[in-house]
């Protein structure tokens, strides 16, 4: 009898040790590291969208930060591997909100009203942009760095940015966007 119990215990230990271990919380640092690495290029493990790759890029960063893929939120090498929640800004935002994995911590209307040194904004947070304040999210980026003077910087795809000012003020000016009409929403991942 002791031999059987000992064999069962050994089998259980081997099973537990051989089972994959998943992180139980979001690693903002790992997400930011991924974003910094791939901001100006494309990871060949994922399909890349020519004109609208921002949500896809942020999803990749979040996954690198230990957010698990599932049937609703997943991406891969082929376009058909990607779900709407993975590649579409409003659907990505809704997905995390509905799962209870995100919390809006800041909302600003008008780029010039945004404080680039706001202490509530931290590495690994997301910034959703509504270009015309019509309630529809148009773009997303991820906070990657806090500068030596407290300025916050983001990485993004579509118009690829590496450590750009989080307001993307220069990008909006270059594209003729009315700075007063842009709404910015900062979201903290709470997974």
RODRENBA-338268 format. One record per residue: x, y, z of N, C-alpha, C in turn. Coordinates in Angstrom, 1 decimal. Atoms other than C-alpha are relative to their C-alpha. Last residue first. Layout:
residues N
<<X,Y,Z>,<X,Y,Z>,<X,Y,Z>>
...
END
This chain:
residues 191
<<0.0,1.4,0.0>,<-5.5,41.8,-14.9>,<1.0,-0.6,1.0>>
<<0.1,0.4,-1.4>,<-5.8,45.5,-13.9>,<0.0,-1.6,0.1>>
<<0.3,1.4,0.0>,<-4.6,47.2,-17.1>,<0.0,-0.6,1.4>>
<<-0.9,0.9,-0.7>,<-4.7,50.9,-16.6>,<-0.5,-1.4,-0.1>>
<<0.5,1.2,-0.6>,<-6.4,53.0,-19.2>,<1.1,-0.8,0.7>>
<<-1.1,0.8,-0.5>,<-5.6,56.6,-20.3>,<-0.7,-1.2,0.8>>
<<0.4,0.8,-1.2>,<-8.3,58.2,-22.4>,<1.2,-0.9,0.4>>
<<-1.0,1.0,-0.4>,<-7.4,61.0,-24.8>,<-0.5,-0.7,1.3>>
<<0.2,0.5,-1.3>,<-10.0,63.2,-26.6>,<1.0,-1.1,0.3>>
<<-0.4,1.3,-0.3>,<-9.0,65.2,-29.7>,<-0.2,-0.4,1.5>>
<<1.1,1.0,0.2>,<-11.1,68.1,-30.7>,<0.4,-1.4,0.3>>
<<1.0,-0.2,-1.0>,<-8.8,70.8,-29.3>,<-1.1,-1.0,-0.1>>
<<-0.5,0.5,-1.3>,<-5.8,69.5,-31.3>,<-1.1,0.2,1.1>>
<<0.3,-1.1,-0.9>,<-7.7,69.9,-34.6>,<0.4,-0.5,1.4>>
<<1.1,0.3,-0.9>,<-6.0,67.2,-36.8>,<-0.1,1.2,1.0>>
<<1.0,-1.0,0.1>,<-3.9,68.5,-39.7>,<-1.2,-0.3,0.9>>
<<1.1,0.5,0.8>,<-1.9,65.3,-40.1>,<-1.2,0.9,0.0>>
<<-0.4,0.4,1.4>,<1.4,66.8,-39.1>,<-1.1,-0.5,-0.9>>
<<-0.3,-1.2,0.8>,<-0.3,68.6,-36.2>,<0.4,-0.3,-1.4>>
<<1.3,-0.6,0.3>,<-1.8,65.3,-34.9>,<0.2,1.3,-0.9>>
<<0.7,0.8,1.0>,<1.5,63.5,-35.2>,<-1.3,0.7,-0.4>>
<<-0.6,-0.2,1.2>,<3.3,66.3,-33.3>,<-0.7,-0.7,-1.2>>
<<0.3,-1.3,0.5>,<0.8,66.2,-30.5>,<0.6,0.3,-1.4>>
<<-0.2,0.1,1.4>,<1.1,62.4,-30.0>,<-0.3,1.4,-0.7>>
<<1.1,-0.7,0.6>,<-0.2,63.1,-26.5>,<0.0,-0.1,-1.5>>
<<1.3,0.8,-0.1>,<2.0,60.4,-25.1>,<-1.2,0.7,-0.6>>
<<0.8,-0.6,-1.1>,<5.2,62.1,-26.3>,<-1.4,-0.6,0.0>>
<<0.6,-1.3,0.4>,<6.9,59.6,-28.6>,<-0.7,0.6,1.2>>
<<-0.2,-1.0,-1.1>,<9.1,56.8,-27.2>,<-0.4,1.4,-0.5>>
<<-0.8,0.6,-1.1>,<9.1,54.9,-30.5>,<0.3,1.1,1.0>>
<<-0.6,-1.0,-1.0>,<6.3,55.8,-32.9>,<0.8,-0.8,1.0>>
<<-0.8,0.6,-1.1>,<5.1,54.0,-36.0>,<0.7,1.0,0.8>>
<<-1.1,-0.9,0.2>,<2.3,55.7,-37.9>,<1.0,-0.3,1.1>>
<<0.8,-0.7,1.1>,<0.2,52.6,-37.9>,<1.0,1.1,-0.5>>
<<-0.1,0.4,1.5>,<2.1,51.3,-34.8>,<-1.1,0.8,-0.7>>
<<1.2,0.3,0.7>,<2.6,52.8,-31.3>,<0.4,-0.5,-1.4>>
<<-0.3,0.7,1.3>,<5.1,53.4,-28.6>,<-1.3,-0.3,-0.7>>
<<0.7,1.1,0.5>,<4.5,55.9,-25.8>,<0.7,-0.6,-1.2>>
<<-0.2,0.3,1.4>,<6.3,58.4,-23.6>,<-0.7,-1.3,-0.4>>
<<0.4,1.4,0.3>,<5.5,60.1,-20.3>,<0.1,-0.2,-1.5>>
<<0.8,0.1,1.2>,<7.5,63.2,-19.2>,<-0.3,-1.5,-0.3>>
<<1.3,0.4,-0.3>,<8.8,63.0,-15.6>,<-0.9,0.0,-1.2>>
<<0.7,-1.1,-0.5>,<12.0,65.0,-16.2>,<-1.5,-0.3,0.3>>
<<-0.7,-0.5,-1.2>,<14.1,61.9,-16.5>,<-0.6,1.2,0.6>>
<<-1.2,-0.7,0.2>,<11.6,60.4,-18.9>,<0.6,0.5,1.3>>
<<0.1,-1.3,-0.7>,<8.9,57.9,-17.9>,<1.4,0.6,-0.1>>
<<-1.1,-0.7,-0.8>,<8.9,55.2,-20.5>,<-0.4,1.2,0.7>>
<<-1.2,0.9,-0.1>,<6.7,52.6,-22.3>,<1.1,0.6,0.9>>
<<-1.1,-0.8,-0.7>,<3.2,53.9,-22.3>,<1.1,-1.0,0.2>>
<<-0.3,0.6,-1.3>,<1.1,51.9,-24.9>,<1.2,0.9,0.6>>
<<-1.4,0.2,-0.2>,<-0.7,53.3,-27.9>,<0.2,-0.5,1.4>>
<<-0.5,0.5,-1.3>,<-4.2,53.2,-29.3>,<1.5,0.0,0.0>>
<<-1.4,0.4,0.0>,<-6.1,54.9,-32.2>,<0.3,-0.4,1.4>>
<<-0.6,0.1,1.3>,<-9.6,55.8,-33.4>,<1.4,-0.5,0.0>>
<<-1.4,0.1,-0.2>,<-11.9,55.4,-30.4>,<0.7,-0.3,-1.4>>
<<-0.6,1.2,0.6>,<-15.4,56.4,-31.2>,<1.5,0.1,0.1>>
<<0.3,1.2,-0.8>,<-17.2,58.8,-28.8>,<0.6,-1.3,-0.6>>
<<1.3,0.5,0.4>,<-17.3,61.7,-31.3>,<-0.4,-1.3,0.8>>
<<0.9,0.0,-1.2>,<-14.4,63.5,-29.6>,<-1.4,-0.4,-0.4>>
<<1.0,-1.1,0.1>,<-12.9,64.1,-33.1>,<-0.9,0.1,1.2>>
<<-0.5,-1.2,0.7>,<-9.6,62.2,-32.9>,<-1.0,1.1,-0.1>>
<<1.2,-0.3,0.8>,<-10.7,59.8,-30.2>,<0.3,1.3,-0.7>>
<<0.2,-1.3,0.6>,<-7.4,58.4,-28.8>,<-1.3,0.1,-0.8>>
<<0.9,0.0,1.1>,<-6.9,55.5,-26.5>,<-0.3,1.4,-0.4>>
<<0.6,-1.2,0.3>,<-3.8,55.5,-24.3>,<-0.9,-0.2,-1.2>>
<<0.4,-0.2,1.4>,<-2.8,52.3,-22.6>,<-0.5,1.4,-0.2>>
<<1.4,-0.5,0.2>,<-0.9,51.9,-19.3>,<-0.2,0.2,-1.5>>
<<0.9,1.1,0.2>,<2.2,49.7,-19.3>,<-1.4,0.4,-0.2>>
<<-0.5,1.0,1.0>,<4.5,52.3,-17.9>,<-1.0,-1.1,0.0>>
<<-1.1,0.8,-0.3>,<2.5,54.8,-15.7>,<0.3,-1.0,-1.2>>
<<-0.3,0.7,1.2>,<0.1,57.7,-15.9>,<1.3,-0.8,0.2>>
<<0.9,1.1,0.1>,<-1.3,58.8,-12.6>,<0.3,-0.9,-1.2>>
<<-0.5,1.1,-0.8>,<1.8,61.0,-12.1>,<-0.9,-1.2,0.0>>
<<1.1,0.5,-1.0>,<0.7,63.3,-14.9>,<0.5,-1.2,0.7>>
<<-0.7,0.6,-1.2>,<4.0,64.6,-16.5>,<-1.0,-0.5,1.0>>
<<-1.0,1.0,0.4>,<2.8,65.2,-20.1>,<0.7,-0.6,1.2>>
<<-1.2,-0.3,-0.7>,<-0.3,67.1,-18.7>,<1.0,-1.2,-0.3>>
<<-0.6,1.2,-0.6>,<-3.0,66.9,-21.3>,<1.3,0.4,0.7>>
<<0.4,0.1,-1.4>,<-4.9,70.2,-21.9>,<0.6,-1.2,0.8>>
<<-0.7,-1.0,-0.8>,<-3.0,70.9,-25.1>,<-0.4,0.0,1.5>>
<<-1.3,0.5,-0.2>,<-4.3,67.6,-26.6>,<0.8,1.0,0.9>>
<<-0.9,-1.0,0.5>,<-7.9,68.7,-26.1>,<1.4,-0.4,0.3>>
<<0.4,-0.5,1.3>,<-10.3,66.6,-24.1>,<0.9,1.2,-0.4>>
<<-0.3,-1.4,0.3>,<-8.7,64.6,-21.3>,<-0.5,0.4,-1.4>>
<<0.7,-0.4,1.2>,<-9.8,61.4,-19.6>,<0.3,1.5,-0.2>>
<<-0.1,-1.4,0.5>,<-7.7,59.7,-17.0>,<-0.7,0.2,-1.3>>
<<-0.6,-0.8,-1.1>,<-7.7,56.5,-14.9>,<0.1,1.5,-0.4>>
<<-0.4,-1.3,0.6>,<-9.9,54.3,-17.1>,<0.4,0.8,1.2>>
<<0.6,-1.1,-0.7>,<-9.8,50.8,-15.5>,<0.5,1.3,-0.6>>
<<-0.5,-1.4,0.2>,<-9.0,47.6,-17.2>,<-0.8,1.0,0.8>>
<<-1.4,0.0,0.0>,<-9.3,43.8,-16.6>,<0.6,1.4,-0.3>>
<<-0.4,-0.5,-1.2>,<-13.0,43.7,-15.7>,<1.5,0.1,0.2>>
<<-0.7,1.0,-0.8>,<-13.6,41.4,-18.6>,<0.3,0.5,1.4>>
<<1.0,1.0,-0.3>,<-16.1,43.9,-20.0>,<0.6,-1.2,0.8>>
<<1.0,-0.6,-1.0>,<-13.5,46.7,-19.8>,<-1.0,-1.0,0.4>>
<<-0.6,-0.1,-1.3>,<-10.8,44.6,-21.4>,<-0.9,0.6,1.0>>
<<-0.3,1.3,-0.5>,<-13.1,43.6,-24.3>,<0.6,0.0,1.4>>
<<1.2,0.7,-0.6>,<-14.5,47.0,-24.7>,<0.3,-1.3,0.6>>
<<0.3,-0.7,-1.2>,<-11.1,48.6,-25.2>,<-1.2,-0.6,0.7>>
<<-1.1,0.4,-1.0>,<-10.1,45.9,-27.7>,<-0.3,0.7,1.3>>
<<0.3,1.3,-0.5>,<-13.4,46.4,-29.5>,<1.0,-0.5,1.0>>
<<1.2,0.0,-0.9>,<-13.0,50.1,-29.8>,<-0.3,-1.4,0.6>>
<<-0.2,-0.8,-1.2>,<-9.3,49.7,-31.0>,<-1.3,0.0,0.9>>
<<0.9,-1.1,0.1>,<-9.8,46.8,-33.4>,<0.0,0.8,1.3>>
<<-0.5,-1.0,1.0>,<-7.0,44.3,-33.9>,<-0.8,1.2,-0.1>>
<<-1.4,-0.1,0.1>,<-7.2,41.9,-30.9>,<0.5,1.1,-0.9>>
<<-0.4,-0.6,-1.3>,<-10.9,42.4,-30.0>,<1.6,0.1,0.0>>
<<0.3,-1.4,0.0>,<-11.7,41.7,-33.7>,<0.5,0.7,1.3>>
<<1.4,-0.4,-0.3>,<-10.0,38.4,-33.6>,<-0.2,1.5,0.0>>
<<0.2,-1.1,-0.8>,<-6.7,37.5,-35.4>,<-1.5,0.3,0.2>>
<<-0.3,0.3,-1.4>,<-5.8,34.1,-36.7>,<-0.5,1.1,1.0>>
<<1.1,0.8,-0.6>,<-7.5,34.8,-40.0>,<0.2,-0.4,1.4>>
<<1.1,-0.9,-0.3>,<-5.0,37.5,-40.7>,<-1.1,-0.7,0.6>>
<<1.0,-0.3,1.1>,<-2.3,34.9,-40.5>,<-1.1,0.9,0.4>>
<<-0.8,-0.3,1.3>,<0.8,34.9,-38.2>,<-1.0,0.3,-1.2>>
<<-1.0,1.0,0.5>,<-1.2,35.1,-34.9>,<0.6,0.5,-1.3>>
<<-0.6,-0.4,1.3>,<-3.6,37.0,-32.8>,<1.0,-1.0,-0.4>>
<<-1.2,0.8,0.4>,<-6.0,36.3,-29.9>,<0.5,0.6,-1.4>>
<<-1.2,-1.0,0.1>,<-8.8,38.0,-27.9>,<1.2,-0.9,-0.3>>
<<0.5,-1.4,0.3>,<-12.2,36.3,-28.1>,<1.1,0.9,-0.3>>
<<0.8,0.0,1.2>,<-11.1,32.6,-28.3>,<-0.5,1.4,-0.5>>
<<1.1,0.9,0.0>,<-8.4,33.2,-25.7>,<-0.8,0.0,-1.3>>
<<0.9,0.0,1.2>,<-5.0,34.8,-25.4>,<-1.1,-1.0,0.3>>
<<0.2,1.3,0.8>,<-3.5,35.2,-21.9>,<-0.9,0.2,-1.2>>
<<1.5,0.1,0.2>,<-2.3,38.7,-20.7>,<-0.2,-1.2,-0.9>>
<<0.7,1.1,-0.7>,<1.3,38.0,-19.5>,<-1.6,0.0,-0.1>>
<<0.1,-0.3,-1.4>,<3.0,41.2,-20.5>,<-0.9,-0.9,0.8>>
<<-1.4,0.1,-0.5>,<4.0,39.8,-23.9>,<0.1,0.3,1.5>>
<<-0.2,1.4,-0.1>,<0.2,39.4,-24.4>,<1.5,-0.3,0.5>>
<<0.8,0.5,-1.1>,<-0.2,43.1,-23.7>,<0.2,-1.5,0.3>>
<<-0.7,-0.5,-1.2>,<2.5,44.0,-26.1>,<-0.6,-0.5,1.2>>
<<-1.3,0.7,-0.1>,<1.0,41.9,-28.9>,<0.7,0.3,1.3>>
<<0.4,1.3,-0.5>,<-2.4,43.5,-28.1>,<1.2,-0.9,0.1>>
<<0.3,-0.1,-1.4>,<-0.8,46.9,-28.4>,<-0.4,-1.3,0.6>>
<<-1.2,-0.2,-0.7>,<0.6,46.0,-31.8>,<-0.1,0.1,1.5>>
<<-0.7,1.3,0.1>,<-2.7,44.6,-33.1>,<1.3,0.1,0.8>>
<<0.6,0.9,-1.0>,<-4.5,47.7,-31.7>,<0.7,-1.4,-0.1>>
<<-0.2,-0.4,-1.4>,<-2.1,50.0,-33.6>,<-0.6,-1.0,1.0>>
<<-0.7,1.1,-0.8>,<-1.8,48.1,-36.9>,<0.1,0.4,1.5>>
<<0.6,0.0,-1.4>,<-4.3,50.1,-39.0>,<0.6,-1.1,0.9>>
<<0.6,-1.3,-0.4>,<-3.0,51.0,-42.4>,<-0.5,0.2,1.4>>
<<-0.7,-1.2,0.6>,<-0.6,48.2,-43.3>,<-0.5,1.3,0.5>>
<<0.9,-0.8,0.8>,<-1.8,45.5,-41.0>,<0.6,1.2,-0.5>>
<<-0.1,-1.4,-0.1>,<0.8,43.0,-39.7>,<-0.9,0.7,-1.0>>
<<0.4,-0.6,1.2>,<0.3,39.3,-39.0>,<0.0,1.5,0.2>>
<<1.4,-0.5,0.0>,<2.2,38.1,-36.0>,<-0.3,0.7,-1.4>>
<<0.9,1.0,-0.6>,<5.2,35.8,-35.4>,<-1.5,0.5,-0.1>>
<<0.5,0.9,1.0>,<7.2,38.0,-37.8>,<-0.9,-1.1,0.5>>
<<-0.4,1.3,-0.5>,<7.4,40.8,-35.2>,<-0.6,-1.0,-1.1>>
<<1.1,0.9,-0.1>,<7.2,44.1,-37.2>,<0.5,-1.4,0.5>>
<<-0.1,1.1,0.9>,<9.5,47.1,-37.0>,<-1.2,-1.0,0.3>>
<<-0.4,-0.4,1.3>,<9.7,50.5,-35.4>,<0.2,-1.1,-1.0>>
<<0.7,-1.2,0.4>,<7.8,49.8,-32.2>,<0.3,0.4,-1.5>>
<<0.7,0.1,1.3>,<9.0,46.2,-31.9>,<-0.7,1.2,-0.5>>
<<-0.7,0.9,1.0>,<11.6,46.3,-29.2>,<-0.6,0.1,-1.4>>
<<-1.2,-0.7,0.4>,<10.1,49.3,-27.3>,<0.8,-0.8,-1.0>>
<<0.3,-1.2,0.8>,<6.7,47.6,-27.3>,<1.2,0.8,-0.5>>
<<0.4,0.5,1.3>,<8.1,44.3,-26.1>,<-0.3,1.2,-0.9>>
<<-1.2,0.5,0.6>,<9.9,46.0,-23.2>,<-0.3,-0.5,-1.4>>
<<-0.7,-1.2,0.4>,<6.7,48.0,-22.3>,<1.3,-0.5,-0.8>>
<<0.7,-0.6,1.1>,<4.7,44.8,-22.1>,<0.7,1.1,-0.6>>
<<-0.2,0.9,1.1>,<7.4,43.1,-20.0>,<-0.8,0.5,-1.2>>
<<-1.4,-0.1,0.4>,<7.4,46.1,-17.6>,<0.3,-0.9,-1.3>>
<<-0.1,-1.2,0.8>,<3.6,46.2,-17.4>,<1.4,0.2,-0.5>>
<<-1.3,-0.5,-0.2>,<3.6,42.6,-16.2>,<0.2,1.2,-0.9>>
<<-0.6,-0.8,1.1>,<-0.1,41.7,-15.9>,<1.4,0.5,0.4>>
<<0.3,-1.4,0.0>,<-0.9,39.1,-13.3>,<0.7,0.7,-1.2>>
<<1.4,-0.3,-0.4>,<-1.2,35.4,-12.8>,<-0.3,1.4,0.0>>
<<0.0,-1.1,-0.9>,<1.8,34.3,-14.8>,<-1.4,0.4,0.4>>
<<0.4,-1.3,0.6>,<1.3,31.0,-16.4>,<0.0,1.0,1.1>>
<<0.3,-0.9,-1.0>,<3.2,27.8,-15.5>,<-0.4,1.4,-0.7>>
<<-0.4,-1.4,0.3>,<3.1,25.0,-18.0>,<-0.4,0.9,1.2>>
<<1.1,-0.8,0.4>,<2.7,21.5,-16.3>,<0.5,1.4,-0.3>>
<<0.0,0.0,1.4>,<5.8,19.3,-16.1>,<-1.1,1.0,-0.6>>
<<-1.2,-0.6,0.4>,<6.4,20.1,-12.4>,<0.1,0.1,-1.6>>
<<0.0,-1.4,-0.4>,<2.8,19.5,-11.5>,<1.3,0.7,-0.6>>
<<1.0,-0.7,0.7>,<2.7,16.2,-13.4>,<0.0,1.5,0.3>>
<<-0.4,-0.1,1.4>,<6.0,15.0,-12.0>,<-1.0,0.8,-0.8>>
<<-1.1,-0.9,0.1>,<4.9,15.8,-8.5>,<0.5,0.2,-1.4>>
<<0.6,-1.3,-0.2>,<1.6,14.0,-9.0>,<1.1,1.1,-0.1>>
<<0.6,-0.4,1.3>,<3.4,11.0,-10.4>,<-0.6,1.3,0.1>>
<<-1.0,-0.3,1.0>,<5.7,10.9,-7.4>,<-0.6,0.4,-1.3>>
<<-0.5,-1.3,-0.4>,<2.7,11.1,-5.0>,<1.1,0.4,-1.0>>
<<1.0,-1.0,0.3>,<0.9,8.3,-6.8>,<0.6,1.4,0.3>>
<<0.0,-0.1,1.5>,<4.1,6.1,-6.8>,<-1.0,1.1,-0.4>>
<<-1.3,-0.6,0.4>,<4.5,6.7,-3.0>,<0.0,0.2,-1.5>>
<<0.2,-1.5,-0.4>,<0.8,5.9,-2.4>,<1.3,0.7,-0.4>>
<<1.0,-0.6,0.9>,<1.2,2.6,-4.3>,<-0.1,1.5,0.2>>
<<-0.6,-0.1,1.3>,<4.4,1.7,-2.5>,<-0.9,0.7,-1.0>>
<<-0.9,-1.1,-0.1>,<2.8,2.4,0.9>,<0.7,0.3,-1.4>>
<<0.8,-1.2,0.0>,<0.0,0.0,0.0>,<0.9,1.3,0.0>>
END
